[in-house]
Amino acid sequence: MKNLKKKITKIFKEFTVDEENLIPILQKIQAEIGYISKQGVEEIANFLRITEGQVYGVASFYSQFRFTAPGRHSIKVCLGTACHVRGSQNILEEFKRWLLIEPGETTEDKMFSLETVNCVGACALGPIVIFDNEYHGHMRIKSVDELIQKYRTEYETEREVDK
Ligand code: FES
């Protein structure tokens, strides 16, 4: 936690105490730390002399901000128009069904984080999922199951080796 405070304090040095800086500060913290923790919200509120409710209010309005630590693997489902018409919502539902989380959340075992994005510039490949930094085009429900199984199996194998 001390380390987190240090990192956040360092980020504040780049900004003046001005409410207008709330979004740039949130973006910087998200980029450097990976998410906006409860402590982060408190620190921002203190720094900008606003309430924690105001910080949450703004941060939760934008889907780009997450409030839980990212998992080991990041899953981004594109819900842009081209992917949407090709069934990306069903792909998202399948990930939710498998992982038992909503977009913006991380699974209990910290393995997977789920997010939605809007058009990543590869519309012809839609519906598209970015798994870690790898693009998976023409996703089908079956491909969701295969992806999750593959990474879960790898994880289980690693754990066996570590024993
Ligand atoms: S809409 Fe998904 S990549 Fe463009």
Backbone and ligand atoms as CSV (ligand in chain L), in Angstrom:
chain,resi,resn,atom,element,x,y,z
A,1,MET,N,N,0.821,-1.206,0.000
A,1,MET,CA,C,0.000,0.000,0.000
A,1,MET,C,C,0.862,1.266,0.000
A,2,LYS,N,N,2.012,1.175,0.709
A,2,LYS,CA,C,2.928,2.308,0.771
A,2,LYS,C,C,3.470,2.609,-0.617
A,3,ASN,N,N,3.769,1.506,-1.306
A,3,ASN,CA,C,4.295,1.594,-2.656
A,3,ASN,C,C,3.301,2.284,-3.590
A,4,LEU,N,N,2.039,1.933,-3.400
A,4,LEU,CA,C,0.970,2.501,-4.217
A,4,LEU,C,C,0.878,4.005,-3.960
A,5,LYS,N,N,0.943,4.370,-2.687
A,5,LYS,CA,C,0.866,5.794,-2.316
A,5,LYS,C,C,2.016,6.556,-2.978
A,6,LYS,N,N,3.196,5.951,-2.954
A,6,LYS,CA,C,4.375,6.560,-3.546
A,6,LYS,C,C,4.157,6.833,-5.032
A,7,LYS,N,N,3.645,5.793,-5.721
A,7,LYS,CA,C,3.418,5.913,-7.166
A,7,LYS,C,C,2.401,7.015,-7.462
A,8,ILE,N,N,1.335,7.032,-6.667
A,8,ILE,CA,C,0.279,8.017,-6.909
A,8,ILE,C,C,0.801,9.430,-6.627
A,9,THR,N,N,1.556,9.566,-5.559
A,9,THR,CA,C,2.107,10.880,-5.216
A,9,THR,C,C,3.011,11.378,-6.337
A,10,LYS,N,N,3.751,10.463,-6.925
A,10,LYS,CA,C,4.638,10.834,-8.035
A,10,LYS,C,C,3.803,11.342,-9.227
A,11,ILE,N,N,2.709,10.676,-9.478
A,11,ILE,CA,C,1.824,11.084,-10.586
A,11,ILE,C,C,1.264,12.486,-10.326
A,12,PHE,N,N,0.885,12.758,-9.077
A,12,PHE,CA,C,0.313,14.068,-8.749
A,12,PHE,C,C,1.270,15.211,-9.067
A,13,LYS,N,N,2.570,14.929,-9.002
A,13,LYS,CA,C,3.567,15.985,-9.237
A,13,LYS,C,C,3.427,16.581,-10.637
A,14,GLU,N,N,2.816,15.807,-11.549
A,14,GLU,CA,C,2.665,16.299,-12.929
A,14,GLU,C,C,1.439,17.190,-13.094
A,15,PHE,N,N,0.643,17.311,-12.040
A,15,PHE,CA,C,-0.618,18.050,-12.181
A,15,PHE,C,C,-0.758,19.145,-11.130
A,16,THR,N,N,-1.538,20.166,-11.511
A,16,THR,CA,C,-1.863,21.205,-10.537
A,16,THR,C,C,-3.158,20.807,-9.832
A,17,VAL,N,N,-3.407,21.446,-8.693
A,17,VAL,CA,C,-4.632,21.144,-7.956
A,17,VAL,C,C,-5.788,21.862,-8.659
A,18,ASP,N,N,-6.394,21.177,-9.579
A,18,ASP,CA,C,-7.469,21.754,-10.371
A,18,ASP,C,C,-8.413,20.611,-10.759
A,19,GLU,N,N,-9.674,20.769,-10.442
A,19,GLU,CA,C,-10.668,19.729,-10.716
A,19,GLU,C,C,-10.664,19.294,-12.190
A,20,GLU,N,N,-10.274,20.230,-13.055
A,20,GLU,CA,C,-10.194,19.935,-14.499
A,20,GLU,C,C,-9.217,18.793,-14.786
A,21,ASN,N,N,-8.309,18.569,-13.842
A,21,ASN,CA,C,-7.294,17.524,-14.043
A,21,ASN,C,C,-7.769,16.138,-13.613
A,22,LEU,N,N,-9.002,16.048,-13.157
A,22,LEU,CA,C,-9.483,14.752,-12.645
A,22,LEU,C,C,-9.344,13.634,-13.683
A,23,ILE,N,N,-9.853,13.849,-14.888
A,23,ILE,CA,C,-9.782,12.768,-15.890
A,23,ILE,C,C,-8.338,12.462,-16.298
A,24,PRO,N,N,-7.514,13.486,-16.600
A,24,PRO,CA,C,-6.111,13.149,-16.911
A,24,PRO,C,C,-5.414,12.389,-15.776
A,25,ILE,N,N,-5.729,12.716,-14.530
A,25,ILE,CA,C,-5.103,12.005,-13.404
A,25,ILE,C,C,-5.588,10.551,-13.375
A,26,LEU,N,N,-6.894,10.380,-13.548
A,26,LEU,CA,C,-7.440,9.007,-13.563
A,26,LEU,C,C,-6.786,8.198,-14.688
A,27,GLN,N,N,-6.637,8.826,-15.850
A,27,GLN,CA,C,-6.032,8.122,-17.000
A,27,GLN,C,C,-4.598,7.717,-16.704
A,28,LYS,N,N,-3.867,8.637,-16.083
A,28,LYS,CA,C,-2.458,8.375,-15.791
A,28,LYS,C,C,-2.331,7.239,-14.766
A,29,ILE,N,N,-3.176,7.271,-13.741
A,29,ILE,CA,C,-3.123,6.218,-12.714
A,29,ILE,C,C,-3.487,4.866,-13.334
A,30,GLN,N,N,-4.535,4.889,-14.141
A,30,GLN,CA,C,-4.948,3.639,-14.794
A,30,GLN,C,C,-3.827,3.096,-15.678
A,31,ALA,N,N,-3.156,3.996,-16.427
A,31,ALA,CA,C,-2.097,3.562,-17.341
A,31,ALA,C,C,-0.911,3.008,-16.563
A,32,GLU,N,N,-0.576,3.639,-15.440
A,32,GLU,CA,C,0.631,3.227,-14.721
A,32,GLU,C,C,0.392,2.123,-13.696
A,33,ILE,N,N,-0.791,2.139,-13.081
A,33,ILE,CA,C,-1.034,1.172,-12.008
A,33,ILE,C,C,-1.978,0.060,-12.476
A,34,GLY,N,N,-2.735,0.341,-13.511
A,34,GLY,CA,C,-3.598,-0.691,-14.079
A,34,GLY,C,C,-5.054,-0.583,-13.669
A,35,TYR,N,N,-5.325,0.156,-12.603
A,35,TYR,CA,C,-6.710,0.331,-12.152
A,35,TYR,C,C,-6.773,1.452,-11.116
A,36,ILE,N,N,-8.008,1.830,-10.803
A,36,ILE,CA,C,-8.214,2.886,-9.810
A,36,ILE,C,C,-8.668,2.215,-8.518
A,37,SER,N,N,-7.752,2.095,-7.585
A,37,SER,CA,C,-8.085,1.415,-6.321
A,37,SER,C,C,-8.869,2.354,-5.409
A,38,LYS,N,N,-9.403,1.779,-4.324
A,38,LYS,CA,C,-10.131,2.588,-3.339
A,38,LYS,C,C,-9.180,3.649,-2.769
A,39,GLN,N,N,-7.947,3.187,-2.509
A,39,GLN,CA,C,-6.945,4.128,-1.991
A,39,GLN,C,C,-6.672,5.230,-3.008
A,40,GLY,N,N,-6.630,4.854,-4.281
A,40,GLY,CA,C,-6.411,5.833,-5.343
A,40,GLY,C,C,-7.486,6.900,-5.347
A,41,VAL,N,N,-8.727,6.461,-5.180
A,41,VAL,CA,C,-9.851,7.410,-5.161
A,41,VAL,C,C,-9.678,8.384,-3.985
A,42,GLU,N,N,-9.313,7.841,-2.811
A,42,GLU,CA,C,-9.116,8.700,-1.620
A,42,GLU,C,C,-8.019,9.718,-1.869
A,43,GLU,N,N,-6.912,9.230,-2.430
A,43,GLU,CA,C,-5.767,10.118,-2.673
A,43,GLU,C,C,-6.131,11.228,-3.665
A,44,ILE,N,N,-6.840,10.862,-4.716
A,44,ILE,CA,C,-7.226,11.861,-5.726
A,44,ILE,C,C,-8.145,12.906,-5.088
A,45,ALA,N,N,-9.110,12.422,-4.301
A,45,ALA,CA,C,-10.052,13.339,-3.656
A,45,ALA,C,C,-9.298,14.328,-2.760
A,46,ASN,N,N,-8.346,13.807,-1.988
A,46,ASN,CA,C,-7.549,14.684,-1.108
A,46,ASN,C,C,-6.755,15.677,-1.928
A,47,PHE,N,N,-6.143,15.175,-2.990
A,47,PHE,CA,C,-5.287,16.031,-3.802
A,47,PHE,C,C,-6.081,17.161,-4.461
A,48,LEU,N,N,-7.222,16.805,-5.037
A,48,LEU,CA,C,-8.002,17.812,-5.773
A,48,LEU,C,C,-9.001,18.571,-4.885
A,49,ARG,N,N,-9.031,18.186,-3.614
A,49,ARG,CA,C,-9.939,18.798,-2.640
A,49,ARG,C,C,-11.392,18.696,-3.102
A,50,ILE,N,N,-11.752,17.502,-3.493
A,50,ILE,CA,C,-13.137,17.200,-3.834
A,50,ILE,C,C,-13.534,15.942,-3.063
A,51,THR,N,N,-14.782,15.522,-3.161
A,51,THR,CA,C,-15.192,14.343,-2.387
A,51,THR,C,C,-14.871,13.062,-3.167
A,52,GLU,N,N,-14.797,11.954,-2.423
A,52,GLU,CA,C,-14.563,10.660,-3.077
A,52,GLU,C,C,-15.732,10.333,-4.009
A,53,GLY,N,N,-16.921,10.759,-3.596
A,53,GLY,CA,C,-18.110,10.533,-4.419
A,53,GLY,C,C,-17.967,11.200,-5.786
A,54,GLN,N,N,-17.392,12.388,-5.799
A,54,GLN,CA,C,-17.187,13.080,-7.083
A,54,GLN,C,C,-16.208,12.306,-7.968
A,55,VAL,N,N,-15.148,11.793,-7.331
A,55,VAL,CA,C,-14.151,11.039,-8.104
A,55,VAL,C,C,-14.809,9.778,-8.680
A,56,TYR,N,N,-15.552,9.034,-7.840
A,56,TYR,CA,C,-16.243,7.826,-8.299
A,56,TYR,C,C,-17.246,8.170,-9.392
A,57,GLY,N,N,-17.965,9.250,-9.170
A,57,GLY,CA,C,-18.998,9.658,-10.117
A,57,GLY,C,C,-18.429,9.817,-11.515
A,58,VAL,N,N,-17.312,10.518,-11.608
A,58,VAL,CA,C,-16.702,10.753,-12.921
A,58,VAL,C,C,-16.076,9.461,-13.449
A,59,ALA,N,N,-15.316,8.777,-12.597
A,59,ALA,CA,C,-14.602,7.569,-13.051
A,59,ALA,C,C,-15.566,6.481,-13.511
A,60,SER,N,N,-16.676,6.323,-12.801
A,60,SER,CA,C,-17.579,5.235,-13.177
A,60,SER,C,C,-18.410,5.582,-14.414
A,61,PHE,N,N,-18.428,6.856,-14.787
A,61,PHE,CA,C,-19.156,7.264,-15.997
A,61,PHE,C,C,-18.448,6.747,-17.254
A,62,TYR,N,N,-17.119,6.651,-17.164
A,62,TYR,CA,C,-16.353,6.230,-18.335
A,62,TYR,C,C,-15.945,4.759,-18.212
A,63,SER,N,N,-16.273,3.975,-19.264
A,63,SER,CA,C,-15.999,2.539,-19.165
A,63,SER,C,C,-14.499,2.230,-19.236
A,64,GLN,N,N,-13.683,3.226,-19.605
A,64,GLN,CA,C,-12.244,2.974,-19.703
A,64,GLN,C,C,-11.599,2.747,-18.323
A,65,PHE,N,N,-12.269,3.180,-17.249
A,65,PHE,CA,C,-11.651,3.041,-15.932
A,65,PHE,C,C,-12.131,1.786,-15.230
A,66,ARG,N,N,-11.184,1.084,-14.643
A,66,ARG,CA,C,-11.565,-0.108,-13.889
A,66,ARG,C,C,-11.196,0.075,-12.421
A,67,PHE,N,N,-11.956,-0.587,-11.547
A,67,PHE,CA,C,-11.763,-0.399,-10.112
A,67,PHE,C,C,-11.173,-1.626,-9.420
A,68,THR,N,N,-10.904,-2.654,-10.195
A,68,THR,CA,C,-10.271,-3.832,-9.596
A,68,THR,C,C,-8.956,-4.105,-10.321
A,69,ALA,N,N,-8.035,-4.731,-9.612
A,69,ALA,CA,C,-6.724,-5.013,-10.207
A,69,ALA,C,C,-6.895,-5.927,-11.416
A,70,PRO,N,N,-6.152,-5.665,-12.491
A,70,PRO,CA,C,-6.297,-6.523,-13.664
A,70,PRO,C,C,-5.806,-7.937,-13.380
A,71,GLY,N,N,-6.399,-8.908,-14.054
A,71,GLY,CA,C,-5.986,-10.297,-13.894
A,71,GLY,C,C,-4.742,-10.586,-14.712
A,72,ARG,N,N,-4.333,-11.831,-14.658
A,72,ARG,CA,C,-3.138,-12.243,-15.374
A,72,ARG,C,C,-3.349,-12.159,-16.894
A,73,HIS,N,N,-4.550,-12.451,-17.331
A,73,HIS,CA,C,-4.863,-12.351,-18.755
A,73,HIS,C,C,-5.978,-11.328,-18.968
A,74,SER,N,N,-5.770,-10.497,-19.984
A,74,SER,CA,C,-6.789,-9.504,-20.274
A,74,SER,C,C,-7.598,-9.917,-21.502
A,75,ILE,N,N,-8.909,-9.833,-21.365
A,75,ILE,CA,C,-9.802,-10.176,-22.476
A,75,ILE,C,C,-10.605,-8.935,-22.830
A,76,LYS,N,N,-10.463,-8.496,-24.073
A,76,LYS,CA,C,-11.225,-7.325,-24.509
A,76,LYS,C,C,-12.140,-7.742,-25.654
A,77,VAL,N,N,-13.425,-7.523,-25.470
A,77,VAL,CA,C,-14.394,-7.866,-26.519
A,77,VAL,C,C,-14.813,-6.576,-27.208
A,78,CYS,N,N,-14.672,-6.545,-28.520
A,78,CYS,CA,C,-15.041,-5.333,-29.250
A,78,CYS,C,C,-16.554,-5.294,-29.455
A,79,LEU,N,N,-17.142,-4.175,-29.018
A,79,LEU,CA,C,-18.583,-4.001,-29.212
A,79,LEU,C,C,-18.858,-2.871,-30.202
A,80,GLY,N,N,-17.858,-2.550,-31.025
A,80,GLY,CA,C,-18.069,-1.537,-32.066
A,80,GLY,C,C,-19.135,-2.021,-33.044
A,81,THR,N,N,-19.644,-1.121,-33.867
A,81,THR,CA,C,-20.777,-1.446,-34.737
A,81,THR,C,C,-20.531,-2.681,-35.614
A,82,ALA,N,N,-19.396,-2.719,-36.303
A,82,ALA,CA,C,-19.140,-3.836,-37.222
A,82,ALA,C,C,-19.093,-5.167,-36.476
A,83,CYS,N,N,-18.466,-5.175,-35.309
A,83,CYS,CA,C,-18.407,-6.412,-34.519
A,83,CYS,C,C,-19.779,-6.731,-33.938
A,84,HIS,N,N,-20.495,-5.685,-33.542
A,84,HIS,CA,C,-21.817,-5.880,-32.946
A,84,HIS,C,C,-22.758,-6.582,-33.917
A,85,VAL,N,N,-22.783,-6.111,-35.185
A,85,VAL,CA,C,-23.699,-6.741,-36.146
A,85,VAL,C,C,-23.280,-8.183,-36.466
A,86,ARG,N,N,-22.061,-8.514,-36.138
A,86,ARG,CA,C,-21.617,-9.903,-36.373
A,86,ARG,C,C,-21.686,-10.750,-35.103
A,87,GLY,N,N,-22.370,-10.219,-34.112
A,87,GLY,CA,C,-22.670,-11.058,-32.939
A,87,GLY,C,C,-21.727,-10.936,-31.754
A,88,SER,N,N,-21.015,-9.793,-31.629
A,88,SER,CA,C,-20.065,-9.698,-30.516
A,88,SER,C,C,-20.734,-9.720,-29.140
A,89,GLN,N,N,-22.007,-9.299,-29.084
A,89,GLN,CA,C,-22.691,-9.317,-27.784
A,89,GLN,C,C,-22.817,-10.758,-27.279
A,90,ASN,N,N,-23.063,-11.694,-28.204
A,90,ASN,CA,C,-23.159,-13.112,-27.800
A,90,ASN,C,C,-21.808,-13.631,-27.310
A,91,ILE,N,N,-20.752,-13.124,-27.948
A,91,ILE,CA,C,-19.393,-13.531,-27.529
A,91,ILE,C,C,-19.144,-13.029,-26.109
A,92,LEU,N,N,-19.532,-11.780,-25.876
A,92,LEU,CA,C,-19.360,-11.211,-24.536
A,92,LEU,C,C,-20.155,-12.027,-23.509
A,93,GLU,N,N,-21.391,-12.349,-23.846
A,93,GLU,CA,C,-22.235,-13.126,-22.924
A,93,GLU,C,C,-21.579,-14.471,-22.596
A,94,GLU,N,N,-20.951,-15.078,-23.587
A,94,GLU,CA,C,-20.307,-16.375,-23.368
A,94,GLU,C,C,-19.113,-16.237,-22.414
A,95,PHE,N,N,-18.339,-15.170,-22.589
A,95,PHE,CA,C,-17.228,-14.931,-21.649
A,95,PHE,C,C,-17.781,-14.716,-20.239
A,96,LYS,N,N,-18.845,-13.944,-20.137
A,96,LYS,CA,C,-19.439,-13.682,-18.824
A,96,LYS,C,C,-19.927,-14.986,-18.187
A,97,ARG,N,N,-20.516,-15.833,-19.007
A,97,ARG,CA,C,-21.045,-17.107,-18.510
A,97,ARG,C,C,-19.905,-18.001,-17.999
A,98,TRP,N,N,-18.803,-18.016,-18.738
A,98,TRP,CA,C,-17.657,-18.839,-18.344
A,98,TRP,C,C,-16.954,-18.285,-17.110
A,99,LEU,N,N,-16.773,-16.990,-17.103
A,99,LEU,CA,C,-15.921,-16.385,-16.078
A,99,LEU,C,C,-16.693,-15.898,-14.851
A,100,LEU,N,N,-18.007,-15.800,-14.979
A,100,LEU,CA,C,-18.867,-15.317,-13.892
A,100,LEU,C,C,-18.485,-13.911,-13.439
A,101,ILE,N,N,-18.119,-13.072,-14.386
A,101,ILE,CA,C,-17.822,-11.673,-14.079
A,101,ILE,C,C,-18.470,-10.779,-15.133
A,102,GLU,N,N,-18.547,-9.507,-14.792
A,102,GLU,CA,C,-19.053,-8.497,-15.721
A,102,GLU,C,C,-17.848,-7.760,-16.301
A,103,PRO,N,N,-18.042,-7.056,-17.423
A,103,PRO,CA,C,-16.930,-6.239,-17.930
A,103,PRO,C,C,-16.447,-5.263,-16.853
A,104,GLY,N,N,-15.126,-5.101,-16.771
A,104,GLY,CA,C,-14.554,-4.219,-15.738
A,104,GLY,C,C,-14.159,-5.003,-14.497
A,105,GLU,N,N,-14.445,-6.319,-14.484
A,105,GLU,CA,C,-14.121,-7.125,-13.302
A,105,GLU,C,C,-13.043,-8.158,-13.609
A,106,THR,N,N,-12.520,-8.745,-12.521
A,106,THR,CA,C,-11.483,-9.775,-12.622
A,106,THR,C,C,-11.993,-11.025,-11.917
A,107,THR,N,N,-11.674,-12.199,-12.453
A,107,THR,CA,C,-12.141,-13.433,-11.805
A,107,THR,C,C,-11.503,-13.584,-10.419
A,108,GLU,N,N,-12.176,-14.341,-9.565
A,108,GLU,CA,C,-11.711,-14.500,-8.186
A,108,GLU,C,C,-10.283,-15.034,-8.107
A,109,ASP,N,N,-9.928,-15.930,-9.038
A,109,ASP,CA,C,-8.581,-16.505,-9.012
A,109,ASP,C,C,-7.552,-15.568,-9.671
A,110,LYS,N,N,-7.995,-14.363,-10.031
A,110,LYS,CA,C,-7.120,-13.331,-10.628
A,110,LYS,C,C,-6.549,-13.737,-11.994
A,111,MET,N,N,-7.190,-14.714,-12.604
A,111,MET,CA,C,-6.698,-15.195,-13.895
A,111,MET,C,C,-7.089,-14.286,-15.053
A,112,PHE,N,N,-8.380,-13.915,-15.105
A,112,PHE,CA,C,-8.883,-13.184,-16.264
A,112,PHE,C,C,-9.571,-11.882,-15.883
A,113,SER,N,N,-9.329,-10.854,-16.702
A,113,SER,CA,C,-10.073,-9.600,-16.590
A,113,SER,C,C,-10.866,-9.446,-17.872
A,114,LEU,N,N,-12.065,-8.951,-17.743
A,114,LEU,CA,C,-12.928,-8.796,-18.915
A,114,LEU,C,C,-13.224,-7.314,-19.132
A,115,GLU,N,N,-13.123,-6.896,-20.380
A,115,GLU,CA,C,-13.432,-5.501,-20.722
A,115,GLU,C,C,-14.144,-5.456,-22.054
A,116,THR,N,N,-14.800,-4.352,-22.320
A,116,THR,CA,C,-15.338,-4.149,-23.666
A,116,THR,C,C,-14.610,-2.951,-24.263
A,117,VAL,N,N,-14.459,-2.966,-25.577
A,117,VAL,CA,C,-13.821,-1.843,-26.268
A,117,VAL,C,C,-14.684,-1.488,-27.481
A,118,ASN,N,N,-14.450,-0.320,-28.010
A,118,ASN,CA,C,-15.196,0.119,-29.185
A,118,ASN,C,C,-14.282,0.267,-30.372
A,119,CYS,N,N,-14.427,-0.569,-31.338
A,119,CYS,CA,C,-13.664,-0.585,-32.571
A,119,CYS,C,C,-12.151,-0.451,-32.378
A,120,VAL,N,N,-11.469,-1.511,-32.717
A,120,VAL,CA,C,-10.014,-1.526,-32.607
A,120,VAL,C,C,-9.381,-1.485,-33.997
A,121,GLY,N,N,-10.180,-1.097,-34.975
A,121,GLY,CA,C,-9.661,-0.887,-36.321
A,121,GLY,C,C,-9.435,-2.155,-37.131
A,122,ALA,N,N,-10.093,-3.231,-36.748
A,122,ALA,CA,C,-9.932,-4.484,-37.504
A,122,ALA,C,C,-11.316,-5.041,-37.826
A,123,CYS,N,N,-12.195,-4.158,-38.261
A,123,CYS,CA,C,-13.618,-4.497,-38.440
A,123,CYS,C,C,-13.838,-5.709,-39.346
A,124,ALA,N,N,-13.014,-5.852,-40.392
A,124,ALA,CA,C,-13.206,-6.958,-41.330
A,124,ALA,C,C,-13.045,-8.311,-40.638
A,125,LEU,N,N,-12.374,-8.313,-39.497
A,125,LEU,CA,C,-12.143,-9.570,-38.769
A,125,LEU,C,C,-13.204,-9.836,-37.699
A,126,GLY,N,N,-14.192,-8.955,-37.603
A,126,GLY,CA,C,-15.183,-9.049,-36.534
A,126,GLY,C,C,-16.013,-10.319,-36.570
A,127,PRO,N,N,-16.557,-10.736,-35.447
A,127,PRO,CA,C,-16.353,-10.119,-34.142
A,127,PRO,C,C,-14.948,-10.431,-33.606
A,128,ILE,N,N,-14.362,-9.437,-33.010
A,128,ILE,CA,C,-12.963,-9.579,-32.605
A,128,ILE,C,C,-12.800,-9.531,-31.084
A,129,VAL,N,N,-11.852,-10.332,-30.605
A,129,VAL,CA,C,-11.509,-10.352,-29.186
A,129,VAL,C,C,-9.997,-10.180,-29.095
A,130,ILE,N,N,-9.561,-9.322,-28.182
A,130,ILE,CA,C,-8.118,-9.173,-27.975
A,130,ILE,C,C,-7.782,-9.882,-26.671
A,131,PHE,N,N,-7.070,-10.951,-26.823
A,131,PHE,CA,C,-6.715,-11.773,-25.656
A,131,PHE,C,C,-5.261,-11.473,-25.341
A,132,ASP,N,N,-4.996,-10.871,-24.186
A,132,ASP,CA,C,-3.712,-10.246,-23.911
A,132,ASP,C,C,-3.488,-9.293,-25.086
A,133,ASN,N,N,-2.424,-9.378,-25.826
A,133,ASN,CA,C,-2.337,-8.411,-26.931
A,133,ASN,C,C,-2.578,-9.055,-28.283
A,134,GLU,N,N,-3.088,-10.254,-28.254
A,134,GLU,CA,C,-3.288,-11.006,-29.495
A,134,GLU,C,C,-4.719,-10.852,-30.020
A,135,TYR,N,N,-4.816,-10.541,-31.313
A,135,TYR,CA,C,-6.141,-10.375,-31.918
A,135,TYR,C,C,-6.708,-11.728,-32.355
A,136,HIS,N,N,-7.934,-12.002,-31.959
A,136,HIS,CA,C,-8.626,-13.216,-32.400
A,136,HIS,C,C,-9.848,-12.773,-33.189
A,137,GLY,N,N,-9.785,-12.999,-34.501
A,137,GLY,CA,C,-10.882,-12.561,-35.361
A,137,GLY,C,C,-11.911,-13.645,-35.598
A,138,HIS,N,N,-13.029,-13.240,-36.189
A,138,HIS,CA,C,-14.123,-14.154,-36.534
A,138,HIS,C,C,-14.470,-15.071,-35.355
A,139,MET,N,N,-14.594,-14.483,-34.199
A,139,MET,CA,C,-14.869,-15.282,-32.997
A,139,MET,C,C,-16.239,-15.950,-33.066
A,140,ARG,N,N,-16.290,-17.156,-32.571
A,140,ARG,CA,C,-17.539,-17.911,-32.456
A,140,ARG,C,C,-17.679,-18.300,-30.990
A,141,ILE,N,N,-18.877,-18.707,-30.610
A,141,ILE,CA,C,-19.100,-19.138,-29.226
A,141,ILE,C,C,-18.108,-20.260,-28.877
A,142,LYS,N,N,-17.920,-21.157,-29.840
A,142,LYS,CA,C,-17.025,-22.286,-29.622
A,142,LYS,C,C,-15.584,-21.806,-29.362
A,143,SER,N,N,-15.186,-20.707,-30.068
A,143,SER,CA,C,-13.820,-20.209,-29.876
A,143,SER,C,C,-13.629,-19.661,-28.455
A,144,VAL,N,N,-14.698,-19.120,-27.869
A,144,VAL,CA,C,-14.600,-18.621,-26.485
A,144,VAL,C,C,-14.276,-19.789,-25.566
A,145,ASP,N,N,-15.046,-20.859,-25.718
A,145,ASP,CA,C,-14.839,-22.030,-24.868
A,145,ASP,C,C,-13.411,-22.554,-25.023
A,146,GLU,N,N,-12.946,-22.609,-26.278
A,146,GLU,CA,C,-11.604,-23.143,-26.536
A,146,GLU,C,C,-10.518,-22.270,-25.899
A,147,LEU,N,N,-10.679,-20.950,-26.045
A,147,LEU,CA,C,-9.685,-20.036,-25.468
A,147,LEU,C,C,-9.578,-20.192,-23.953
A,148,ILE,N,N,-10.723,-20.174,-23.304
A,148,ILE,CA,C,-10.721,-20.273,-21.840
A,148,ILE,C,C,-10.131,-21.613,-21.393
A,149,GLN,N,N,-10.560,-22.681,-22.056
A,149,GLN,CA,C,-10.061,-24.014,-21.688
A,149,GLN,C,C,-8.541,-24.062,-21.842
A,150,LYS,N,N,-8.061,-23.486,-22.955
A,150,LYS,CA,C,-6.624,-23.534,-23.249
A,150,LYS,C,C,-5.835,-22.849,-22.123
A,151,TYR,N,N,-6.268,-21.649,-21.733
A,151,TYR,CA,C,-5.515,-20.924,-20.709
A,151,TYR,C,C,-5.689,-21.541,-19.332
A,152,ARG,N,N,-6.856,-22.079,-19.065
A,152,ARG,CA,C,-7.070,-22.737,-17.765
A,152,ARG,C,C,-6.164,-23.978,-17.674
A,153,THR,N,N,-6.075,-24.728,-18.766
A,153,THR,CA,C,-5.245,-25.936,-18.766
A,153,THR,C,C,-3.781,-25.552,-18.556
A,154,GLU,N,N,-3.336,-24.493,-19.251
A,154,GLU,CA,C,-1.939,-24.045,-19.091
A,154,GLU,C,C,-1.657,-23.698,-17.635
A,155,TYR,N,N,-2.623,-23.003,-17.023
A,155,TYR,CA,C,-2.482,-22.562,-15.642
A,155,TYR,C,C,-2.394,-23.755,-14.692
A,156,GLU,N,N,-3.285,-24.719,-14.907
A,156,GLU,CA,C,-3.286,-25.923,-14.059
A,156,GLU,C,C,-1.955,-26.667,-14.203
A,157,THR,N,N,-1.453,-26.760,-15.460
A,157,THR,CA,C,-0.198,-27.452,-15.710
A,157,THR,C,C,0.940,-26.753,-14.985
A,158,GLU,N,N,0.972,-25.419,-15.065
A,158,GLU,CA,C,2.023,-24.662,-14.370
A,158,GLU,C,C,1.987,-24.916,-12.873
A,159,ARG,N,N,0.775,-24.964,-12.326
A,159,ARG,CA,C,0.637,-25.195,-10.885
A,159,ARG,C,C,1.138,-26.570,-10.510
A,160,GLU,N,N,0.881,-27.551,-11.360
A,160,GLU,CA,C,1.356,-28.913,-11.098
A,160,GLU,C,C,2.876,-28.935,-11.071
A,161,VAL,N,N,3.494,-28.203,-12.040
A,161,VAL,CA,C,4.955,-28.167,-12.140
A,161,VAL,C,C,5.559,-27.470,-10.913
A,162,ASP,N,N,4.877,-26.425,-10.424
A,162,ASP,CA,C,5.364,-25.669,-9.265
A,162,ASP,C,C,5.321,-26.472,-7.963
A,163,LYS,N,N,4.486,-27.513,-7.927
A,163,LYS,CA,C,4.307,-28.281,-6.673
A,163,LYS,C,C,5.565,-29.060,-6.293
L,1,FES,S1,S,-16.038,-2.637,-34.767
L,1,FES,FE1,FE,-14.780,-4.140,-33.886
L,1,FES,S2,S,-12.899,-3.771,-34.850
L,1,FES,FE2,FE,-14.159,-2.251,-35.688
